[in-house]
Amino acid sequence: MAAALAASFFIPAVAQAAPADRQTDPVRALEQMARPLLWTEPGRPTVDLRALGQMIGDAKVVGLGEATHGSHEFFAMKERVFRYLVEQKGFTAFALEVSWSAGVNIDEYLQTGKGDVREVVAKNLAGSPWDREEFVSLLQWMRAYNRDHPGRTVHFLGHDIGAPAVDDAFFERVTGYVRREHPEKLPQLTELYSGLRPIDAFTYLNKPLAERRQLAAKAKQALDLVSGMSDPWVVQHARNIAWTAEFLSVDAADEATVPEFTRLRDRVMAENVEWWQRRLGGKILTSAHNNHVGYLAADYPVHPKTQGAFLRDAFGSDYVPIGFTFERGSFLSTSESVGGGDWQKFTVGAAAPDTAEATLDRVAYEDFYLDLRTAPTRARAWLAASHPTRFIGTQYPTKIQNVKLTQSFDVVIHLHDVTAAAKRS
């Protein structure tokens, strides 16, 4: 990272040797299009983000990925970019890869200030890689912004399925409304939700497959029961309960069903964002792994259609996906050899010479970003080609995937090195 503004916005932070063959080596062309990034930490001046703002333009939804689920710099940049988009581009919502129910709880804290931010994070992000100090910082900033801007508050939404738990209090948002407004339907709704509430995704998967599928069918009947009611939030809550039950009816032992359920998950992630934007307006930053926000996942065809592809269907060019790459560093992931679901720190060295990261890291800026849509000819050919690229998710070690950057993202942010996200204090 450039240590000071004196290391000018337009001057390379690290000198590099000229490519041996300028006709075939894309590095010089990448340098011509690269915009240096001076800081990753939020609260810094935003002069280096102005070009990013131009790349985003008037988009209604921006997808901001992460190449790992647990690196400080990716999380810090999410807060930094979100602050910039709120203050300079009129964005009003941050969407995260957690359950709709968790998002509802977090947003209530942001709107009312009731509760303690660390307790809110502990309750609603527990067990996820986002139960980290970096997301405490994000929510603290969002709450402070809302105190200072009561007429134009920012919101938080969870766009994912099922985890953390869909607790009994969330079910009560549906049953309580029916009790007050349509008491004649309460006995039927209570019966349909019997055995389903609450849903702890990891415990729930221990139920027999036939039982889970029966409960999913009942959750769909409950959604049908409330769908004609006048409160759209109640219907959306019931819809997410039904989606969660459907997703958790997967037969984990049958690998052939995996593409069907990954597609369902990403469709739900996109539909939750679309529902929010269509109903409430405003602009949304949606945060998830690179494999979700991009147009094409690195692990296709296991991951046949992404949240980003669904959002492009819904919003066209008003959706802009931004991916992250990194050359070396540490991150959080899980491994069966070190305790299964426990998030552990892993470290990787310099990227192998044939990888996308190795080429990007030869650009004469330590950290930078690129608009792939406006790449010059020599860079365009390299960006469109398939290269091994680190997209590290919930389990490591993992097989490195081949990625065509221009098929996945409109913009890429490259960081030289990253560090593991900080444990919540």
C-alpha positions, 0 to 999 in steps of 0.5 A: 500500500502506498504509504503517503499521498506524496507517493503521487496518485499518478506515480507508480508505488513500485518500479517495475522492469519493462516487459521483455516482449511488449507485443505479447506481454499485457502488463504495459497495457494493464498499467495504462488502464490501472488506477492506483489505490492509495488506501484500503482502510476506511476514513482515508481521503477518497481521491483515489476512489473518484475513478471508481465512482465514474466506473460505477456511474449511475448503477442502482446495484453494485456487487462487491466481491471478496476473493476469500471469506476472511481477509481484513483488506477485503472487509475494510475496502467494503466499508471504505467503498460503501462510505464513498457510495453513500456520501458521493453517489446516494447509496442507501443500503448494504446487503450481505451474504447472511440470512434475511432474518439476520439482516432484519435484526441488524437493520432494526439496530441501525434504525433505532440504536437499541442494543449494543453493536457487539451483541448485535454482531455476536447474535446475528453473524455468529458462526459466519466469517463476518463475525469480525471486528471489521463488521463491527466497524461497518455497523458503527459507522452506519449507526453514526451516519443514521444519527446524523442523517435522520431523514436519510438513513442507511439500511442493512439487509441479509440477502442469503438463505438460512444461516445464521438461524431463523429464530422463533422471534422471526417466525413471530413476525409472521404469526403475530401479524396473522394473529392481529389481522387475520386471526381466523387463519392463525390455527392453520398457519400454526399447524403449517409452521409446527416442527419447522420453527426455529430453523438452525441451518446446521442442526436442521440438516440432521433431520431425515431428508423425507421430514425436511422435504415435508416441512419445506412443502408446509412452509410453501403452503404457509407462504401461499396462505399469507401471500394475499395479505396487505403487509408486504414485509410479512409476505417477504418474511414468509417467502424467506422462511419458505426459501430456507426450508426448500434450500435445506431440503437438499440431499447432501449425499447426492452430488447431482443435486448440488447445481440445482440448489446452488442456483436456488441460493443465488436466485434467492440472493438476487431476488431479495436485493431486487425486492428491496430495491424495487420496493424501497428504491435507492441504491444498494451495495451487495456484498458476497464472495466473488463466485456470487457477485460475478456473472460467472462462477469459477466453479461452473457448472457446479455453480450454474448461475450466480447472483450477479447473473440474476441481477444482470437479468433484473437490472441490465447495465444498472448492475455493476459487479466488482471482483477482488484478487490478491497476490499473497497473504492470509485469510480465514477458511475451514478445513476438516483437518483442523476442526470442520466448521471452525474458521482458521487462519491460512497463509499463501505465498506468492502466486504461481507464474501462470496465475492471473494474480502473478500477472496483475501483480507485475503492474507498477502499482502495489494496489489498483483497480481496472475497468475491464469494459474499457481495456485496450486491445492488448489487455483485452485479449489477456483479460478475456483468456482463462487463467488460474485464479484464487477464489477461496471460499469456506473450505481450504485447501481447495482446487484453484479455478480457471477464471475469465475476468471479463466474463465475470466482472466489470471492474477488478480491484487487485491487492498485493497482500492481505491479512486475516480478518480480526477476531471480534473483541 
